[in-house]
């Protein structure tokens, strides 16, 4: 009877117990460097995301060999296969176009030549 009463009291108190939630945050670029950042504790589909990819990164990428077919930013590793496109957010430069896709849905795109020539300051998502 005592354990039943104790169980009832604890069940009633459960909704009002304190909750501590830990969140992961990534700030990029780090140390003024545009190197890739690996963040294993960040989810593929964040609840809130504020991105500003500088167009100078697109310009630097366009000048490199194979820069016309590269990932500028992603929330999922591109090595995860086709599922990565279905779960993550990608900013890519491919076939002369810079595109922003979320869960494989096109959000925005622009010609690589316009973005790389300094006609923009940043890609804000």
C-alpha positions as CSV (number, residue, x, y, z in Angstrom):
1,X,0.0,0.0,0.0
2,X,2.9,2.3,0.8
3,X,4.6,1.7,-2.5
4,X,1.3,2.3,-4.3
5,X,0.8,5.6,-2.6
6,X,4.4,6.6,-3.3
7,X,4.0,5.6,-6.9
8,X,0.9,7.7,-7.2
9,X,2.6,10.8,-5.6
10,X,5.6,10.5,-7.9
11,X,3.4,10.1,-11.0
12,X,1.5,13.3,-10.1
13,X,4.8,15.2,-9.5
14,X,6.5,14.0,-12.8
15,X,5.1,16.9,-15.0
16,X,6.5,19.6,-12.6
17,X,10.0,18.1,-12.2
18,X,12.9,20.3,-13.5
19,X,14.2,19.4,-17.0
20,X,17.7,20.2,-18.2
21,X,18.3,20.0,-22.0
22,X,21.7,20.3,-23.5
23,X,21.9,21.7,-27.0
24,X,24.8,21.6,-29.5
25,X,25.8,24.7,-31.3
26,X,28.3,25.2,-34.2
27,X,29.7,28.5,-35.2
28,X,31.5,28.6,-38.6
29,X,33.9,29.8,-39.9
30,X,36.1,29.0,-37.0
31,X,39.4,31.0,-36.4
32,X,38.7,32.9,-39.7
33,X,39.2,29.7,-41.6
34,X,36.8,28.1,-44.1
35,X,37.9,24.6,-43.4
36,X,35.3,21.8,-43.0
37,X,33.8,21.3,-39.5
38,X,32.8,18.0,-38.2
39,X,30.1,18.1,-35.5
40,X,29.0,14.6,-34.5
41,X,26.6,15.8,-31.8
42,X,24.6,18.1,-34.1
43,X,21.4,16.5,-35.5
44,X,20.8,16.2,-39.2
45,X,17.6,18.2,-39.0
46,X,18.1,21.1,-36.4
47,X,15.1,22.8,-34.9
48,X,16.6,26.2,-35.7
49,X,19.3,27.2,-38.1
50,X,20.7,30.5,-39.1
51,X,23.4,30.3,-41.8
52,X,25.4,32.9,-43.7
53,X,27.8,31.4,-46.2
54,X,30.1,34.1,-47.5
55,X,30.2,34.4,-51.3
56,X,34.0,34.6,-51.0
57,X,33.8,30.9,-50.1
58,X,32.0,30.2,-53.4
59,X,34.6,32.3,-55.2
60,X,37.5,30.3,-53.6
61,X,35.7,27.1,-54.4
62,X,35.2,28.0,-58.1
63,X,38.9,28.7,-58.5
64,X,39.9,25.2,-57.3
65,X,40.0,22.2,-59.6
66,X,36.7,20.4,-59.4
67,X,35.2,23.4,-57.6
68,X,32.2,23.3,-60.0
69,X,31.0,20.1,-58.3
70,X,31.4,20.5,-54.6
71,X,29.5,20.8,-51.3
72,X,29.8,24.2,-49.6
73,X,27.8,23.3,-46.5
74,X,25.9,20.3,-45.3
75,X,24.1,19.2,-42.1
76,X,24.6,15.6,-43.0
77,X,27.8,13.9,-44.3
78,X,27.6,13.4,-48.0
79,X,29.2,10.0,-47.5
80,X,25.9,8.8,-46.0
81,X,24.6,8.1,-49.4
82,X,21.2,9.0,-50.9
83,X,19.6,9.2,-47.4
84,X,21.8,12.2,-46.6
85,X,20.0,14.3,-49.3
86,X,16.6,13.2,-47.8
87,X,17.6,14.2,-44.2
88,X,19.9,17.2,-44.4
89,X,20.4,20.7,-45.7
90,X,22.9,21.2,-48.5
91,X,24.5,24.2,-50.1
92,X,26.2,22.9,-53.2
93,X,28.0,24.1,-56.3
94,X,27.2,21.8,-59.2
95,X,27.1,22.1,-62.9
96,X,27.5,25.9,-62.9
97,X,24.8,26.5,-60.3
98,X,24.8,27.2,-56.6
99,X,21.8,25.6,-54.9
100,X,20.3,25.4,-51.4
101,X,18.3,22.2,-50.7
102,X,16.6,21.1,-47.6
103,X,15.5,17.5,-47.4
104,X,16.1,17.3,-51.2
105,X,13.7,20.2,-51.8
106,X,15.2,23.1,-53.8
107,X,15.0,26.3,-51.8
108,X,17.1,28.6,-53.9
109,X,19.6,28.6,-56.7
110,X,21.8,31.0,-58.6
111,X,24.3,30.7,-61.4
112,X,27.8,30.1,-60.0
113,X,29.3,32.8,-62.2
114,X,27.1,35.5,-60.6
115,X,27.7,34.3,-57.1
116,X,31.5,34.0,-57.6
117,X,31.9,37.3,-59.3
118,X,31.1,39.3,-56.2
119,X,27.5,40.1,-57.1
120,X,26.5,38.9,-53.6
121,X,28.0,39.2,-50.1
122,X,26.6,36.0,-48.5
123,X,24.1,33.2,-49.0
124,X,21.7,33.6,-46.0
125,X,19.6,30.6,-45.0
